[in-house]
Each structure stands twice: as structure tokens, then as C-alpha cells.
């Protein structure tokens, strides 16, 4: 029972986070994946968000200069 609850929570988080990150909903069948795959997707999304924030910070430190 706990495994189903964890899987459902991961699926809800993945759907919400992909919609937040991209501004649109995707019709991905997250139910077809196992819990380990869900966790890997969560890790991927967090890593991508971290990379985005790092790029923003680098751009702020070294803004483009006009010629």
C-alpha cells in the first residue's frame, strides 16, 4: 500500500513539475514506469533546474557587452 502511495505522489510531482518548468502539459504515461524510473526522472528535473540556475547566475556575473 505504501508503495502505491509513494508512486502516486511521485507521479503527481512529476506532472506538476514538468508543467511548471515548460508551461505546458505532456501526455506521458508515468503509470507505465516503475518507482525507480520515477525517482530518476525527479533527479533529472532537479539537475536541469540546478543547471538553469547556474547559467542564470553566470550570466548575471558576466553580462553580454554591447560592441
Secondary structure, DSSP 8 states (H G I E B T S, - for coil): -HHHHHHHHHHHHHHHHHHHHHSS-----GGGS-HHHHHHHHHHHHHHHHHHHHHHHHHHHS-----
